[in-house]
Amino acid sequence: MTSYVYVGLAGETAPGREVQSGLYRMAEGDSEWEMLSNGLPEVPEIRAIAVHPEQPEIVYVGTQSGPYRSTDHGEHWEKVNVPDHGLPVWSILFHPHDAKLMYAGYENCEIYRSEDGGEHWQALPVSVRFPEITMARGANPAKRVLMLGGSAADANVIYGAVEVGGMLRSMDGGEHWENLSHGQYLNDDVVDTHGVLVSRLQPGKVFGIARAGMFCSTDYGDHWQHVRIDALNDKGQTYCRDICEMPGNPRKIWVAAGANFRSDVGVLFHSKDGGDTWNRVDMGMTPSHTMFALAFDERRPNRMFCATNGGEVYGSTDVGETWQTCPLPEDARLIYALACG
């Protein structure tokens, strides 16, 4: 079966921010991107892409008008029937314990759950309030669930990374939620959380990534420690945007980062020991924008991709030992979503 890499363009939802649109696909072994649009909104802003881990022909995307689904690798799309409020979708998760269990994270801190592979959805009672320190004066008031993470060992354990807000956790499948942000303060800055990863190696070990860097917990998020990686900006911090494990090898973890939301520094960090130690990756080239997204091919784990928010896409067929550029069509920028399968 042919494997594909998918790239989604979008932007911020705050008034006056630049937005691009489009969903692109490239087949394994090819070098040309094709635009996918059949059944999608007229100007699709793609902020999330999720490929089914066992049936890669099934692909979900999150748009400004809710989630859409394809059952043929993106050739055709249909709107998913979610009883939502028409808000943008920022994250979609196939739970690692059971792929029939799905979650969708929205702007305005809403989370929806499906227990039958995406056929039926229900809103979850997310009513967590965050301490004031997570909101800077004049900050973007939106609370977007940028990433969802689950425990491969327990279907009831689910986390949500909220921008701007903090970290959420539910231990009962989403019926009750709590705020885990305490311990992620480095100074009086906002807790601008971007991602979460639950270790398959040690189920109680959780990583949180944020504007202020990376944090790690060994007790399911009750307590956090700052993870020391190379500082990339003048605050002595690193803007971390995405995190993922290598399929089949949870000792290998990757983080996409940069100096800031917009910067001329794009960096990958890599751990070979389950997150105990980290090294900056020498890609053999210098990305000129903040690294924004990572993706592995579940069926071919040696195949991985990364992308910057400036429109640069890089691919590797040897788990990041060497990299090649995968240029998008001219003027395609603001990559917000990346997936492979």
C-alpha positions in Angstrom: 0.0 0.0 0.0 1.3 3.5 -0.9 2.2 5.7 2.0 1.6 9.5 1.9 2.8 12.6 3.7 0.2 15.3 4.3 0.8 19.0 5.0 -1.9 21.5 6.1 -1.6 25.3 5.9 -3.5 27.6 8.2 -2.5 30.5 10.6 -3.8 32.1 13.8 -7.4 32.8 14.3 -7.0 36.1 16.1 -8.2 39.1 14.0 -5.7 40.6 11.7 -3.4 37.6 11.6 -2.1 36.2 8.3 -3.9 33.0 7.2 -3.1 30.6 4.4 -5.2 27.7 3.3 -4.7 24.3 1.6 -4.1 20.6 2.1 -1.2 18.9 0.2 -0.3 15.3 -0.3 2.8 13.6 -1.6 3.1 9.9 -2.3 6.1 7.8 -1.1 8.8 7.8 -3.7 7.4 10.9 -5.5 8.7 14.5 -5.4 5.5 16.3 -6.4 2.8 17.7 -4.1 -0.8 17.6 -5.1 -3.5 19.7 -3.5 -6.5 18.0 -2.0 -9.8 19.8 -2.0 -12.7 17.4 -3.0 -15.3 17.9 -0.3 -13.3 20.2 1.9 -14.4 23.8 2.8 -13.8 26.2 -0.1 -10.8 27.8 1.7 -9.7 25.1 4.1 -7.5 26.1 7.0 -5.9 22.9 8.2 -4.6 22.9 11.8 -4.7 19.2 12.5 -4.2 16.0 10.5 -4.5 12.4 11.9 -3.9 9.2 9.9 -5.6 6.1 11.3 -2.8 4.0 12.9 -4.1 0.7 11.5 -6.1 1.8 8.4 -4.0 4.5 6.8 -6.6 5.1 4.1 -8.7 6.8 6.8 -7.5 10.4 7.4 -9.0 13.1 9.5 -8.3 16.9 9.3 -9.3 19.7 11.5 -10.6 22.8 9.7 -12.0 26.2 10.7 -15.4 24.5 10.2 -14.9 21.4 12.2 -13.4 18.0 11.4 -13.5 16.3 8.0 -12.8 12.6 7.1 -11.5 10.8 4.1 -11.6 7.0 3.6 -9.4 7.0 0.4 -6.1 8.8 1.5 -7.6 12.2 0.9 -9.1 11.8 -2.6 -12.6 12.6 -1.2 -13.7 14.3 2.0 -16.9 14.5 4.1 -17.8 16.6 7.1 -17.8 14.7 10.3 -21.1 15.0 12.2 -19.9 16.5 15.5 -22.5 18.5 17.6 -20.0 21.4 18.0 -20.3 25.2 17.7 -18.6 25.6 14.4 -15.2 26.5 16.0 -11.8 25.6 14.6 -10.4 22.2 15.3 -6.7 22.3 16.5 -6.1 18.6 17.4 -7.3 15.1 16.6 -6.2 12.0 18.5 -6.6 8.3 17.9 -6.1 7.1 21.4 -3.0 4.9 21.5 -4.8 2.3 23.7 -7.7 1.8 21.3 -8.0 3.4 17.8 -11.8 3.4 18.0 -11.5 5.9 20.8 -11.0 9.4 19.3 -10.8 12.9 20.7 -11.0 16.3 18.9 -9.7 19.5 20.5 -11.2 22.8 19.6 -10.6 26.5 20.1 -12.4 27.7 23.2 -11.1 24.7 25.2 -13.7 22.3 24.0 -13.0 18.6 23.7 -15.2 16.0 22.0 -15.0 12.2 22.2 -16.0 9.3 19.9 -16.1 5.7 21.1 -16.9 4.2 17.7 -14.1 5.3 15.4 -15.6 8.7 14.6 -19.2 7.9 13.8 -20.7 9.5 16.8 -19.3 12.3 19.1 -20.2 13.9 22.4 -19.0 17.0 24.1 -17.0 16.5 27.3 -17.4 18.6 30.4 -14.2 20.6 30.3 -14.7 23.3 32.9 -11.1 23.7 34.3 -10.1 27.3 35.2 -6.5 28.3 35.0 -4.5 30.6 37.4 -4.2 34.2 36.3 -0.4 33.8 35.7 -1.2 31.8 32.6 -2.7 34.8 30.9 -0.5 37.9 30.2 -2.0 41.3 29.9 -3.1 41.8 26.3 -2.5 38.1 25.4 -4.6 36.2 22.9 -7.6 35.1 25.0 -8.3 32.0 22.9 -7.8 28.7 24.7 -7.0 26.2 22.0 -6.4 22.5 22.6 -3.3 22.3 20.5 -2.5 18.7 21.2 -4.1 15.7 22.9 -2.2 12.7 24.3 -3.3 9.4 25.8 -1.7 6.5 27.7 -1.1 3.3 25.7 -1.5 1.4 29.0 -4.9 2.9 30.0 -7.7 4.1 27.8 -9.1 6.3 30.5 -6.0 8.6 30.7 -6.1 11.6 28.5 -4.2 14.9 28.4 -4.8 18.2 26.7 -2.2 20.9 26.0 -4.0 24.3 26.0 -2.7 27.6 24.4 -3.0 29.9 26.2 -3.7 28.2 29.4 -1.8 25.1 30.6 -2.1 21.3 30.8 -5.3 19.4 31.4 -5.7 15.8 32.5 -8.5 13.3 32.8 -8.2 9.9 34.5 -11.7 8.7 33.6 -11.9 9.1 29.8 -12.8 12.8 29.8 -15.7 12.9 32.3 -13.6 15.0 34.8 -10.6 17.2 34.2 -8.0 19.0 36.3 -5.4 21.6 35.7 -1.7 20.4 35.9 0.0 23.7 35.1 1.6 24.3 38.5 5.2 23.5 38.3 5.5 24.7 34.7 6.3 28.3 35.7 9.9 29.4 34.9 9.1 33.1 35.7 6.0 35.3 35.5 5.5 34.5 31.9 2.3 32.8 30.5 2.1 29.0 30.6 1.6 28.8 26.8 1.4 25.0 26.4 1.8 23.5 22.9 2.1 19.7 23.2 2.0 16.6 25.4 3.4 13.1 25.1 2.7 10.2 27.4 5.6 7.7 27.3 4.9 4.2 26.1 8.1 3.2 27.9 7.0 4.4 31.3 3.2 5.2 31.5 3.6 7.6 34.4 6.2 9.7 32.5 4.7 12.6 30.6 6.3 15.4 28.6 4.9 18.8 28.2 6.2 21.3 25.7 5.6 25.1 25.7 6.7 28.5 24.7 9.0 28.4 27.7 10.6 25.0 26.8 10.1 21.4 27.8 8.9 19.9 31.1 8.8 16.3 32.3 6.7 14.5 35.0 7.2 11.0 36.3 3.9 10.9 38.3 1.3 11.4 35.5 1.6 15.2 35.7 1.2 15.8 39.4 4.7 17.3 39.5 6.9 18.8 36.8 10.6 19.4 36.2 12.1 21.7 33.6 14.1 19.8 31.0 17.3 21.4 30.0 17.9 21.8 26.3 19.8 24.4 24.3 18.4 27.9 24.9 17.5 29.5 21.6 16.3 33.0 22.5 17.4 36.0 24.6 15.1 34.9 27.5 17.2 31.8 27.9 14.3 29.7 26.7 13.4 27.5 23.7 10.0 27.7 21.9 8.9 24.0 21.6 6.1 23.3 19.2 5.7 19.6 18.6 6.8 16.3 20.2 6.5 12.6 19.2 7.9 9.2 19.8 9.2 6.9 17.1 6.6 4.1 16.4 7.8 0.9 17.9 10.7 2.5 19.8 9.6 4.7 22.6 13.2 5.4 23.7 13.5 7.7 20.7 11.7 11.0 21.1 11.8 14.1 18.9 10.9 17.7 19.6 10.4 20.5 17.0 11.6 23.9 18.2 12.7 27.4 17.4 13.7 30.7 19.0 10.1 32.0 19.1 6.7 31.7 17.3 8.2 33.6 14.4 12.0 33.2 14.1 14.8 32.4 11.7 15.9 29.4 13.8 14.5 26.0 13.2 15.8 23.1 15.4 15.1 19.4 16.1 16.0 17.9 19.5 16.4 14.1 19.9 16.5 11.7 22.8 17.6 8.1 22.5 16.9 7.1 26.1 13.3 7.9 26.7 13.8 11.6 27.4 16.5 11.4 30.1 19.0 13.2 27.9 18.6 15.4 24.8 20.8 16.5 21.9 20.4 19.1 19.1 20.1 17.4 15.7 22.5 18.2 12.9 20.2 18.1 9.9 23.0 18.8 7.4 21.1 22.0 6.5 19.8 25.1 8.3 16.0 25.6 8.4 15.3 29.3 8.3 12.0 29.3 10.3 10.7 27.9 13.6 10.3 24.1 13.4 6.6 23.6 13.8 5.6 20.0 13.2 6.8 16.3 13.2 5.4 13.1 11.7 6.3 9.4 11.5 5.0 6.7 9.2 3.4 4.1 11.5 4.0 1.3 9.0 7.5 2.4 8.0 8.9 3.9 11.3 12.3 4.8 9.7 10.4 7.3 7.5 9.8 10.7 9.2 9.1 14.3 8.3 9.4 17.7 9.9 8.2 21.2 8.8 8.6 24.8 9.6 5.9 27.5 9.8 7.7 29.2 7.0 6.8 26.5 4.6 9.9 24.3 4.6 9.4 20.5 4.6 12.1 17.9 5.2 12.0 14.1 4.9 14.2 11.3 6.2 14.2 7.6 5.5 16.7 6.7 8.2 15.1 8.0 11.4 16.7 11.4 11.1 20.2 10.5 10.3 20.0 12.3 6.9 17.5 14.7 5.6 16.2 15.9 2.2 14.2 18.9 1.3 10.6 18.4 0.0 9.7 21.8 -1.5 6.1 22.8 -1.4 4.5 24.8 -4.3 5.7 28.4 -4.4 4.2 30.7 -1.8 2.8 27.9 0.4 3.7 28.8 3.9 2.2 28.8 7.4 2.4 25.0 7.9 0.3 24.1 11.0 -0.2 20.4 10.5 1.8 17.4 9.3 1.0 13.7 9.1 2.3 10.5 7.4 0.8 7.1 6.7 
